[in-house]
Amino acid sequence: MSRHPEVKWAQRSDKLYITIELPDANNPKWKLEPDGKFTFSATTGQEKTFYELDFYLYDRVNVEESKISVNLRNIICILKKEDKKWWKQLLKTEAKRLPFLKVDWDKWVDEDEEKDDKFGQDMDFGGMDFSKLGMGDADDEPFNDDELDVNDDEFDINDEHDIDADDEGSPAEDAQVVEESVGESKKEAHIKEAESDEGKAVKM
């Protein structure tokens, strides 16, 4: 029995947002066809657990203008609809609700709110076109990192990074230098004060 990754979706009149929640996906393969057939497969984890998707979207799509971005945490697809209109559902089938399919409320807007939607205007990435790889077969050509807008290069505040020896010192080193400088200043002040006291003692 095959496993299905969690899929979240949202839409605008001209596009679909599909997010496949599958961290550390290995050997991802996908295919998108104009009639809306979408397939995806990948493995994950040390045991290389196999996950797959195979379904028909509600209506036709424009493969050439659809994009996919494979990230460390998920796979994000922006699929261009062939006709600009709102779909009543994501899939063509009228079957019962699929447990792995969920609405992406972070991206969702109602039809009458689309004109005020800033997210839909800004949401874009230099992802890989489905049409570039023989309609998305990942075996046809290796990934080109320059074509993917992957945000995994962003550094977390808790990440550790190596600092080049020629670079400025670390905050701890800077603090130590300041502390040593202050200590030297106090030491010099005590010496001068002692010398002054000795001079007074001689005069007396």
Backbone torsions as a table, in degrees:
resi	resn	phi	psi	omega
1	MET	NA	126.2	-177.6
2	SER	-77.3	154.0	177.6
3	ARG	-103.6	148.7	179.9
4	HIS	-116.6	129.9	175.1
5	PRO	-72.4	158.4	176.3
6	GLU	-67.5	134.7	-179.0
7	VAL	-123.5	126.9	175.8
8	LYS	-114.2	143.3	-177.5
9	TRP	-142.0	155.1	173.8
10	ALA	-151.2	168.3	-177.0
11	GLN	-145.0	161.0	165.3
12	ARG	-126.8	177.3	-177.3
13	SER	-64.0	-24.7	-175.4
14	ASP	-113.8	-4.2	-175.4
15	LYS	-154.8	166.4	174.8
16	LEU	-120.9	144.1	171.3
17	TYR	-111.0	116.9	179.0
18	ILE	-123.2	123.7	178.9
19	THR	-116.7	121.5	178.0
20	ILE	-99.7	113.1	-176.7
21	GLU	-84.6	93.6	179.7
22	LEU	-145.9	89.4	-178.2
23	PRO	-63.7	145.4	175.8
24	ASP	53.5	47.2	179.9
25	ALA	-68.9	129.7	178.8
26	ASN	-108.8	142.8	178.1
27	ASN	49.8	52.3	-179.9
28	PRO	-69.6	138.4	176.5
29	LYS	-131.6	141.5	-180.0
30	TRP	-148.5	160.5	177.0
31	LYS	-154.8	132.8	178.1
32	LEU	-126.6	130.2	-179.3
33	GLU	-115.9	153.2	-176.6
34	PRO	-55.5	-31.3	-179.1
35	ASP	-77.6	2.0	176.3
36	GLY	99.6	0.4	178.9
37	LYS	-72.2	126.3	-177.3
38	PHE	-127.5	127.3	176.1
39	THR	-129.1	146.7	179.6
40	PHE	-151.5	143.2	175.1
41	SER	-151.4	151.8	178.1
42	ALA	-169.5	164.2	173.5
43	THR	-115.4	160.8	179.8
44	THR	-153.2	154.9	177.8
45	GLY	82.3	169.0	179.8
46	GLN	-64.1	-30.3	179.5
47	GLU	-84.3	-1.4	179.6
48	LYS	53.7	52.5	178.3
49	THR	-64.1	133.3	-174.8
50	PHE	-92.2	130.2	176.2
51	TYR	-124.6	147.6	178.6
52	GLU	-152.1	158.2	173.8
53	LEU	-133.1	144.4	178.6
54	ASP	-157.4	102.3	-179.3
55	PHE	-154.8	166.5	175.7
56	TYR	-103.6	128.0	174.1
57	LEU	-69.8	164.9	-173.4
58	TYR	-60.6	-35.0	-177.6
59	ASP	-147.6	-175.3	-175.4
60	ARG	-74.0	155.0	-179.4
61	VAL	-131.6	161.2	176.0
62	ASN	-96.4	104.0	-175.4
63	VAL	-63.8	-42.1	-175.5
64	GLU	-62.0	-30.4	-177.1
65	GLU	-102.2	9.1	177.5
66	SER	-94.9	148.6	-175.8
67	LYS	-133.4	156.7	176.9
68	ILE	-138.9	142.3	178.4
69	SER	-131.6	121.0	-179.3
70	VAL	-95.7	116.6	-179.2
71	ASN	-114.6	174.1	179.6
72	LEU	-68.2	-31.8	-175.9
73	ARG	-97.4	-27.4	-176.4
74	ASN	-161.4	177.9	175.4
75	ILE	-121.2	123.9	-176.4
76	ILE	-111.1	128.3	178.7
77	CYS	-118.7	134.9	169.0
78	ILE	-117.0	107.8	-174.5
79	LEU	-104.5	126.8	-178.7
80	LYS	-83.8	126.0	176.8
81	LYS	-73.4	145.7	177.7
82	GLU	-70.3	-40.5	177.3
83	ASP	-115.3	135.6	-179.3
84	LYS	-77.3	102.9	178.5
85	LYS	-166.5	161.2	178.8
86	TRP	-86.2	135.7	177.6
87	TRP	-93.1	145.1	179.3
88	LYS	-78.6	-14.9	178.3
89	GLN	-161.8	171.6	-178.1
90	LEU	-82.1	-41.6	-173.5
91	LEU	-104.4	153.8	-179.9
92	LYS	-71.0	-35.1	-176.8
93	THR	-67.1	148.0	177.5
94	GLU	-100.1	18.2	-177.1
95	ALA	-66.1	172.3	-179.5
96	LYS	-62.7	163.1	-176.1
97	ARG	-58.8	132.0	179.0
98	LEU	-85.2	129.2	-173.6
99	PRO	-65.6	-25.0	-178.0
100	PHE	-88.3	-5.3	-176.8
101	LEU	-102.3	124.4	-177.0
102	LYS	-135.3	156.1	175.7
103	VAL	-77.4	136.1	176.9
104	ASP	-90.4	91.5	-174.5
105	TRP	-68.6	-19.9	178.0
106	ASP	-69.3	-25.6	-178.5
107	LYS	-109.4	-8.6	-171.7
108	TRP	-75.2	139.6	168.0
109	VAL	-138.7	152.0	176.0
110	ASP	-78.2	161.9	-175.9
111	GLU	-58.3	-39.5	-177.7
112	ASP	-79.1	-2.0	179.0
113	GLU	-105.7	-0.3	-173.1
114	GLU	-62.8	-36.4	-177.0
115	LYS	-64.9	-23.0	178.8
116	ASP	-100.6	10.5	-175.7
117	ASP	-80.7	110.2	177.1
118	LYS	-84.0	-30.7	-179.0
119	PHE	-62.2	-45.9	-178.0
120	GLY	-63.5	-28.5	179.5
121	GLN	-77.0	-33.0	-176.6
122	ASP	-92.9	-21.1	-175.0
123	MET	-74.7	102.8	176.7
124	ASP	-158.9	155.9	176.3
125	PHE	-151.6	156.3	179.6
126	GLY	-79.8	52.3	-176.5
127	GLY	-72.2	-179.9	-178.8
128	MET	-85.9	130.1	177.8
129	ASP	-70.6	138.9	176.3
130	PHE	-59.5	-37.7	-174.3
131	SER	-71.6	-16.2	-177.0
132	LYS	-72.9	-24.1	-174.8
133	LEU	-113.7	45.2	-179.0
134	GLY	60.7	46.7	-177.5
135	MET	64.7	34.6	166.0
136	GLY	97.7	10.9	177.3
137	ASP	-78.6	112.5	-172.3
138	ALA	-68.6	-11.9	179.7
139	ASP	-81.4	-16.0	-174.4
140	ASP	-70.5	-30.9	-173.3
141	GLU	-158.2	139.8	-179.9
142	PRO	-69.1	159.3	178.8
143	PHE	-63.5	144.4	171.5
144	ASN	-112.4	109.3	-175.3
145	ASP	-59.8	-25.9	-179.0
146	ASP	-69.0	-20.9	-177.8
147	GLU	-88.3	-10.4	-176.4
148	LEU	-104.2	135.8	175.3
149	ASP	-99.0	80.1	-176.5
150	VAL	-100.0	127.8	-175.0
151	ASN	-91.7	14.8	-177.0
152	ASP	-74.2	-7.7	177.3
153	ASP	-80.5	-9.0	179.4
154	GLU	-68.7	136.3	-176.3
155	PHE	-90.0	136.3	174.7
156	ASP	-83.5	151.9	-177.0
157	ILE	-64.1	-23.6	-179.1
158	ASN	-91.2	-3.8	-179.6
159	ASP	-69.8	147.9	175.4
160	GLU	-99.7	135.8	-178.9
161	HIS	-131.1	142.6	176.8
162	ASP	-74.2	141.9	178.3
163	ILE	-113.1	130.5	-178.9
164	ASP	-66.0	147.7	-176.9
165	ALA	-63.2	-27.0	-179.8
166	ASP	-81.2	-12.5	-178.3
167	ASP	-76.3	173.9	177.4
168	GLU	-65.6	153.0	-178.3
169	GLY	-68.0	166.9	-179.9
170	SER	-73.4	163.2	177.8
171	PRO	-56.5	-36.9	-179.8
172	ALA	-64.6	-40.9	179.2
173	GLU	-66.7	-41.5	178.6
174	ASP	-61.2	-41.6	-179.3
175	ALA	-64.4	-37.8	179.2
176	GLN	-65.0	-41.9	178.5
177	VAL	-61.5	-44.5	179.2
178	VAL	-62.4	-43.5	-179.0
179	GLU	-62.4	-41.9	179.1
180	GLU	-65.5	-37.9	179.9
181	SER	-64.9	-42.7	178.7
182	VAL	-64.9	-40.9	179.6
183	GLY	-61.7	-42.9	178.7
184	GLU	-62.7	-40.0	-179.9
185	SER	-63.3	-43.0	179.7
186	LYS	-65.0	-39.4	-179.9
187	LYS	-62.3	-43.6	179.4
188	GLU	-63.8	-38.9	179.8
189	ALA	-63.5	-41.7	178.9
190	HIS	-64.1	-39.2	-179.9
191	ILE	-64.0	-45.7	179.4
192	LYS	-63.2	-39.7	179.8
193	GLU	-64.8	-39.5	179.6
194	ALA	-66.1	-42.0	179.1
195	GLU	-62.8	-38.0	179.2
196	SER	-65.0	-41.7	179.5
197	ASP	-65.0	-38.5	178.4
198	GLU	-64.0	-38.3	178.5
199	GLY	-64.3	-40.7	178.5
200	LYS	-63.7	-40.3	-178.6
201	ALA	-63.8	-36.5	-179.3
202	VAL	-67.2	-42.8	-178.6
203	LYS	-64.3	-36.0	-179.8
204	MET	-69.7	NA	NA
